[in-house]
Amino acid sequence: MEMVSGARSARARRWLARSAIAAGAAAVLVLVVFAGLKSVALVALGLGGLALSAACAWWALTRRGLGRMLAFVVGAAAPVAVIVLYALQDLLWVVVISLALCAAAGSAGRAALRPPKPAPTPEFRTPPPKHAFLIMNPWSGGGKVGKFHLKEKAEALGAEVLVLEAGGPRDVAELARRAISDGADLLGVAGGDGTQAQVAAVAAEHDIPFLVLPAGTRNHFALDLGLDRDDPSTSLDALTDGVELHVDLGFIGELAFVNNASFGTYAAVVQSPAYRNDKVRTIMRMIPDLLTYRSGPRLVLHAADEVAGEPQAVHEPQAVHEPQAVLVSNNPYRVGDRAGLGRRDRLDSGILGVLGIKVDSPAQAADLLRGKHARGLTVLSVREVVVDADEPEVQVGVDGEALTLPTPVRCRIQPRALRVRVPRDRPGVPPTRPPMDWRRLGKLARGSS
């Protein structure tokens, strides 16, 4: 039965590859037949408009006053002007049809190239906890704790619940340690990822299970665990019908993070006292100086033990000088798939993901349109990374929490340090959308592997 299913899957992928190639060829044919030599100009004009918009975005972010206004106007006008020129040549319909065929080719091609479903994170069946201790933040996520009656539902299942109070103790790590000394054999949090990380570190330290209740705003950790973010109460099923996943923890110094640590422009902006009251104005006021190095530290990224391809492949240390932004993540984020950016396929690879952005000119800003191949973008998979600066302290965002740490800052990963208890039945993690690879599509279309 498995062989028959595999043969059907291979045939389906082969026909998807052929469909993608046919749609791509049709997109080119439509341009050539109906636009003739103008087709080259059409493509060049479209790409030029995109590049000009990206360059204008850089000018707008690095200038103030009239220069910024002009950059915004030109950047917005560029694609409109391209569309108008297409229409004046009576070729707009040709471009629309060609783009639609390109989109169809991309959809079929990615479906054909989608790798087999990766082996799931191993699940471990363990007895239900006898004394679960849950910390709940009633303000997190716009009041999800109250909206979904998490306290009442958890207590009905036998859990001890502590709801944080305004003006009360907020050292959740200390609250978790006290609960363990009182006999708790599971810790859980209903709140944002920053609070999750603090309590997760205590659970890992004492080797007891940790329960994630996605009651925050974004709940990135819960998303990559495959939990239901729409209804956080479903995670309580893990108390009675759950399994354990052993996942990694990232550490920045001695502080744990479940998602990422960010350095540079974003970390500096969010720590401004004015940011919470007026985000947009604060960003536009601060970002020109940060992007052009007139303020803020100049970072240096030192990556050791780079991993490429095979998990054990180790390369020479790499240094990236003066990136404007650095993101270090607990397991790598998807980069080739723009729709999946911000998602991680696994949380147990034992590898940190590193994204560094260095853009010093409008040309480099336009080059970012090339995605992961852009010269200003550094993408690494490492086990350890050090971020240094020309100042004694650097601002860092750790799972959304704003901190200031002494330099150099060392980030590392502790493989499978955290035992996360999740419901046996849960939505799961959506599959990866692979980048387009026409050479591989050609092989698939011919029936080659």
C-alpha positions in Angstrom: 0.0 0.0 0.0 2.8 2.4 0.8 4.5 1.7 -2.5 1.3 2.4 -4.4 0.9 5.7 -2.5 4.5 6.6 -3.2 4.1 6.0 -6.9 0.9 8.1 -7.0 2.8 10.9 -5.2 5.7 10.7 -7.7 3.3 10.9 -10.6 1.5 13.9 -9.1 4.8 15.7 -8.5 5.9 15.0 -12.0 2.7 16.4 -13.5 2.8 19.4 -11.2 6.4 20.1 -12.4 5.2 19.8 -16.0 2.4 22.2 -15.3 4.7 24.7 -13.7 7.1 24.6 -16.7 4.2 24.9 -19.1 2.7 27.9 -17.2 6.1 29.5 -17.1 6.7 29.0 -20.8 3.2 30.4 -21.5 4.0 33.5 -19.5 7.0 34.2 -21.7 5.1 33.3 -24.9 2.3 35.7 -24.1 4.8 38.5 -23.7 6.7 37.6 -26.9 3.7 37.0 -29.1 1.7 40.1 -28.1 4.4 42.5 -27.2 7.2 41.4 -29.5 10.5 43.2 -28.9 8.6 45.4 -26.4 8.5 42.4 -24.1 12.1 43.0 -23.0 11.3 46.6 -22.3 8.2 45.6 -20.3 10.2 43.3 -18.1 13.0 45.8 -17.6 10.5 48.6 -16.9 8.8 46.5 -14.2 12.0 45.5 -12.5 13.3 49.0 -12.7 10.1 50.3 -11.0 10.5 47.8 -8.2 14.2 48.7 -7.7 13.4 52.4 -7.7 10.7 51.9 -5.1 13.1 50.0 -2.9 15.8 52.7 -3.3 13.2 55.4 -2.4 12.2 53.4 0.7 15.9 53.6 1.8 16.0 57.4 1.1 12.8 57.9 3.0 14.1 56.0 6.0 17.4 57.8 6.1 16.3 61.4 5.5 14.0 63.9 7.2 11.9 66.8 6.0 11.5 67.5 2.3 14.0 64.8 1.3 11.8 62.1 3.0 8.6 63.5 1.5 10.1 63.5 -2.0 11.3 59.9 -1.5 7.9 58.8 -0.4 6.3 60.4 -3.4 8.7 59.0 -5.9 8.6 55.6 -4.4 4.8 55.5 -4.5 4.6 57.0 -8.0 7.1 54.5 -9.6 4.8 51.5 -9.7 1.9 53.7 -10.7 3.9 55.2 -13.5 4.9 51.7 -14.8 1.3 50.6 -14.9 0.3 53.8 -16.7 3.0 53.2 -19.3 1.8 49.6 -19.8 -1.7 50.9 -20.3 -0.7 53.7 -22.8 1.0 51.0 -24.9 -2.2 48.9 -24.7 -0.1 46.1 -23.1 -1.5 46.1 -19.5 -3.6 43.1 -20.2 -0.6 41.3 -21.6 1.3 42.0 -18.4 -1.6 40.9 -16.2 -2.0 37.6 -18.0 1.7 36.9 -17.9 1.9 37.6 -14.2 -1.1 35.4 -13.6 0.7 32.6 -15.5 3.9 33.2 -13.5 1.8 32.9 -10.2 0.3 29.7 -11.4 3.8 28.4 -12.4 5.1 29.3 -8.9 2.2 27.6 -7.1 2.5 24.4 -9.1 6.3 24.4 -9.0 6.4 24.8 -5.2 3.9 22.0 -4.8 6.0 19.8 -6.9 9.2 20.7 -5.1 7.7 20.3 -1.6 9.9 17.9 0.2 8.4 14.8 1.9 6.9 15.6 5.2 9.9 15.7 7.7 10.0 13.3 10.5 8.0 14.8 13.3 9.5 15.9 16.6 9.6 12.8 18.7 6.8 12.5 21.2 7.2 11.0 24.7 4.3 9.5 26.6 4.6 10.4 30.2 2.1 10.2 33.2 -0.1 13.3 33.7 1.2 15.8 36.3 0.0 15.5 39.8 0.6 19.1 40.8 0.5 21.5 37.9 1.2 25.1 38.7 0.1 27.7 36.1 0.9 31.4 36.0 -1.6 33.6 34.2 -1.3 37.2 33.0 -4.8 38.6 32.8 -3.7 41.6 30.6 -1.8 39.6 28.0 -3.3 39.3 24.5 -6.1 41.7 25.3 -7.4 39.7 28.2 -7.5 36.2 26.7 -7.2 34.6 30.2 -10.6 36.0 31.1 -12.1 35.6 27.6 -11.4 31.9 27.4 -12.0 31.3 31.2 -8.5 29.7 31.5 -8.3 29.9 35.3 -11.6 28.2 35.8 -10.9 25.5 33.2 -7.5 24.8 34.6 -8.7 24.6 38.2 -11.4 22.2 37.1 -8.6 19.9 35.8 -6.8 20.0 39.2 -4.2 22.7 38.4 -3.1 25.3 40.9 -3.4 28.7 39.2 -1.8 32.0 40.2 -3.2 35.1 38.4 -0.9 38.0 38.4 -2.3 41.2 40.0 -1.6 44.8 39.2 1.1 46.1 41.5 1.8 42.6 42.8 4.9 40.4 42.4 6.0 40.1 38.7 9.2 38.0 39.1 7.6 35.0 37.5 10.8 33.0 37.6 10.9 33.3 41.4 7.2 32.4 41.6 8.0 29.3 39.6 10.9 28.3 41.8 8.6 28.6 44.9 6.0 26.4 43.3 8.6 23.7 42.6 9.8 23.9 46.2 6.1 23.4 47.2 5.9 20.2 45.1 4.9 21.4 41.6 5.8 18.8 38.9 4.7 20.9 35.9 5.0 24.6 35.3 2.8 26.5 32.8 2.2 30.1 31.6 -0.7 31.8 30.0 0.9 35.0 28.6 3.4 36.4 26.2 6.5 34.7 24.9 8.8 36.8 27.2 7.0 35.4 30.3 7.0 32.0 28.7 10.8 32.1 28.3 11.4 33.1 32.0 9.3 30.2 33.4 10.6 27.8 30.7 14.1 28.4 31.9 13.1 27.4 35.5 11.3 24.2 34.2 14.4 23.3 32.2 16.7 23.9 35.1 14.7 21.5 37.3 13.9 19.0 34.5 10.1 19.2 34.8 7.5 19.6 32.0 6.4 23.0 30.8 2.9 23.9 29.5 2.3 26.6 26.9 -1.0 28.4 27.0 -1.0 30.8 24.0 -2.7 33.8 25.7 -0.3 36.4 24.4 -0.5 38.7 21.3 1.5 36.8 18.8 2.4 33.5 20.4 5.2 32.6 18.1 6.4 29.8 20.3 3.0 28.2 20.4 2.7 28.5 16.7 5.9 26.6 16.1 4.9 24.0 18.6 1.8 23.3 16.5 -0.7 24.5 19.1 -4.1 26.1 18.6 -3.6 29.9 19.0 -7.2 30.7 18.3 -8.4 28.9 21.4 -5.7 28.7 24.2 -7.9 26.6 26.4 -7.3 23.6 24.1 -3.7 23.5 25.4 -5.1 22.5 28.8 -6.0 19.1 27.3 -2.3 18.3 27.8 -2.9 18.0 31.5 -5.0 14.9 31.0 -4.2 13.7 27.5 -0.7 15.0 26.6 2.7 14.0 25.3 6.1 15.6 25.8 8.3 17.3 23.1 11.9 17.9 24.0 12.9 21.2 22.4 15.8 23.5 22.4 16.3 26.7 24.5 18.3 29.7 23.3 20.4 31.6 25.8 21.7 35.1 25.6 24.2 35.2 28.4 22.3 33.4 31.2 18.9 34.5 30.0 16.8 32.0 28.1 14.7 32.8 25.0 12.2 30.6 23.2 12.0 32.6 20.0 14.7 35.2 19.3 17.0 38.0 20.4 17.3 41.1 18.3 20.1 43.7 18.1 20.5 47.0 16.4 17.9 49.3 14.9 14.7 47.6 16.1 16.1 46.9 19.6 17.1 50.6 20.0 13.8 51.9 18.8 11.5 49.8 21.0 13.5 50.9 24.1 12.8 54.6 23.5 10.4 56.0 26.2 8.3 57.6 23.5 7.8 54.3 21.5 4.8 53.0 23.4 2.9 56.3 23.1 3.7 57.0 19.5 5.3 54.1 17.6 5.3 55.5 14.1 6.6 59.0 14.9 9.3 57.5 17.2 10.4 55.1 14.5 10.6 57.9 11.8 12.4 60.2 14.2 15.1 57.7 15.3 15.7 55.5 12.3 17.6 57.9 10.1 20.4 58.2 12.6 20.4 54.5 13.4 20.6 53.4 9.8 23.4 55.8 8.9 25.4 55.1 12.1 25.0 58.6 13.4 23.7 57.2 16.6 23.6 53.8 18.3 26.4 51.2 18.6 28.3 49.8 15.6 27.8 46.0 15.9 30.2 43.2 15.0 28.8 39.7 14.5 31.1 36.8 15.2 29.7 33.4 14.2 31.5 30.2 15.2 30.8 26.6 14.3 28.7 27.4 11.3 26.5 24.6 10.2 25.7 24.2 6.4 23.8 21.3 5.0 24.9 18.4 7.2 24.4 18.9 10.9 28.0 18.1 11.7 29.6 20.3 9.0 31.8 22.9 10.8 33.3 25.9 9.1 35.7 28.7 10.0 34.3 31.5 12.1 32.7 34.3 10.2 32.5 38.0 11.1 30.0 40.6 9.9 30.9 44.2 10.5 28.4 47.0 11.2 25.1 45.3 10.4 22.2 47.6 11.2 20.1 44.7 12.5 20.8 41.2 13.8 18.3 38.5 14.7 19.4 35.4 16.6 16.7 32.7 16.8 16.2 29.5 18.7 16.4 27.3 15.6 16.5 28.9 12.1 13.6 30.7 10.6 12.4 30.0 7.1 14.1 32.4 4.7 13.4 31.1 1.1 9.7 31.2 1.7 8.4 34.8 2.2 5.0 33.5 3.3 6.6 31.5 6.0 9.1 34.1 7.2 8.9 34.1 11.0 8.2 30.3 11.1 10.5 27.5 12.2 10.1 24.0 10.9 11.7 22.4 14.0 12.5 23.4 17.5 14.9 20.5 18.2 17.7 20.9 15.6 20.2 22.2 18.2 21.1 25.1 15.9 20.7 28.9 16.2 19.5 30.8 13.2 21.2 34.2 12.5 19.9 36.9 10.2 22.1 40.0 9.7 21.1 43.0 7.5 23.6 45.6 6.3 22.3 48.2 3.9 24.4 51.3 3.3 23.0 52.7 0.0 19.9 52.8 -2.2 21.5 50.2 -4.5 21.9 47.8 -1.6 18.3 48.4 -0.6 17.2 47.5 -4.1 19.4 44.4 -4.0 17.3 43.1 -1.1 14.7 42.2 -3.7 16.9 39.2 -4.5 15.9 37.7 -1.2 18.4 35.4 0.6 20.9 36.0 -2.2 21.1 39.7 -1.5 24.6 41.0 -0.7 23.4 42.9 2.4 21.7 39.9 3.9 23.7 37.4 6.0 21.9 34.0 6.8 23.8 31.6 9.0 23.1 28.4 11.0 25.4 28.2 14.0 25.7 26.7 17.5 27.1 29.9 19.0 27.3 33.6 18.1 28.9 36.6 19.7 27.6 40.1 19.1 30.1 42.8 20.0 29.9 46.6 19.7 32.0 49.8 20.0 30.1 50.6 23.2 30.1 49.0 26.7 26.4 48.2 26.5 24.0 47.2 23.8 20.2 47.3 23.6 18.6 43.9 23.0 15.0 42.7 22.5 14.7 39.2 24.0 11.3 37.6 23.1 9.8 41.0 22.9 11.3 42.2 26.2 13.6 45.3 26.1 16.9 44.8 27.8 20.3 46.5 28.0 23.3 44.1 28.3 27.1 44.5 28.6 29.1 43.7 25.5 30.2 41.3 24.1 26.9 39.3 24.2 27.2 35.6 23.7 24.3 33.6 22.4 24.2 29.8 22.5 21.7 27.0 22.2 21.0 24.2 24.7 19.7 21.3 22.7 16.5 19.6 23.9 16.7 21.3 27.3 13.0 21.9 27.6 10.3 19.3 28.1 7.1 20.8 26.7 3.9 19.1 27.4 1.4 19.5 24.6 -2.0 18.0 23.8 -1.9 14.7 21.9 -4.3 16.1 19.3 -3.3 19.6 18.1 -3.2 21.4 14.7 0.5 20.8 14.0 3.0 22.9 12.1 2.1 23.7 8.4 4.6 22.3 5.8 7.4 24.4 4.3 6.9 26.1 1.0 10.2 25.5 -0.9 11.8 28.2 -3.1 11.5 27.8 -6.9 14.3 25.7 -8.5 13.7 25.4 -12.3 16.6 23.0 -12.7 15.0 20.6 -10.2 11.6 21.1 -11.8 13.1 20.0 -15.2 14.4 16.8 -13.6 11.1 16.1 -12.0 9.2 16.7 -15.3 11.5 14.1 -17.0 10.9 11.6 -14.3 14.3 12.0 -12.7 14.7 12.2 -8.9 
